[in-house]
């Protein structure tokens, strides 16, 4: 074999070994990639899920923050702790659901009255001689709600329907809220937009004799509007009135 031939053979064998080595390395990388693929996929999925969770938490946080800011912005201011004594009275719009004569008292009606609570209140009223029974049904009224319950001939009365009467107490008319007034809303005297103190509890109202002190100021005007002194009794729908009694007392 000539020197030239041997040199060519050596070069050819070296080239073949290099190609074999490259092929083996490539196959090794392929195998390694095949083994790593599931792990890489798992890591990528985990990372993606974590990113999604973070995004959801971030959105929830932003929503909660926005809702909290809205609630703070929309929350009404707390009621004042001081004010006129008539604000201590819990006078509300009510609606008589049904009324019937007291079985043991000729002059009393028994009424079920809606005043914005879970259950209607039972109230006894001495109106039999002034208001026909049919006119008591499904009627809007004004109710003093923070009196202590009283036993009226075996029936517990929880509140009082407010009425106007002349000085001789011969003519009596129930106070009438305007159309659109909602049962349960508290009335105000004067400017309806002004804030109002919370009413007294029944015990405090009785102990401090608040009703006895404020009742003489209640009256009707020449326009038959109910007032405290010169401040009109107001609901969200307008003033409270009576049918015909002028310059009358209210109790």
C-alpha positions, 0 to 999 in steps of 0.5 A: 500500500502506497503512502498516499493510499494509507493517508487516504485510508486514515483520513477516511477512518477519522471522518467515519469515527467523527460522523459516528460520534456526532450521530451518537451524541445527537441520539443521546440528546434526543433520548435526554430530550425525550426523558425531560419533555414530561418534566419540562411540560409539568413545570410549564403547566405548574408555572402557567397555573400559578400565573393564572391563580395570581391573575385571579387573585389580583382581579379579585383584590382589585374588585374587592378594593373597588367595592370597598371604595364604593361602599365607603363612598355610598355609606350614609353618615351616622345619625346625629347624637343631638337634636330636637326632642321630637326626634326621640319619637319613633313616628312612622308611616303604617298601613292597617292590614285588617281591623276588627272590634275588640271582643271585650271592649266596645270602644276599641278596635284591634288592628294589624299594622305594617310598620316596616318590620318582619311582622305586623304589629297588633295595636288597639285604638279607641276609634269605634265611635269615630271611624266606621270599621270598613274605613279602617281596612287597608288604610295608611296611618301614622303610628307612634312606635316606641311606646311600651306595649300595654295590655288592653283588655287582654290584648297587648297593644304595641304602638298608637295610631295618631289622630287629630281631635277638636278641643271637646274630643267630639270629632276625631280624624286619623292622620293620613300620610300622602300617597306614595309614603312607604310603611316603615319610614320615619316622619320628620318635622320641617326640612326632610333632607336634614339628618335625624337622631335615632329614636329613644328606646321604649324604656327611655321614652317612658322614663324621660316622659318624652311623649308627654313633653312633646305631644302638646306641640303637635297640631294641625294648621289652617291647611289641615297639615300636621305639624310640631309647632310650626314645623310640618310633619313630612314623609319622603312623599310629602306632608301628613294631613287630616281630612277637615280638622283645623287648629286641632290637637294631635295625640 
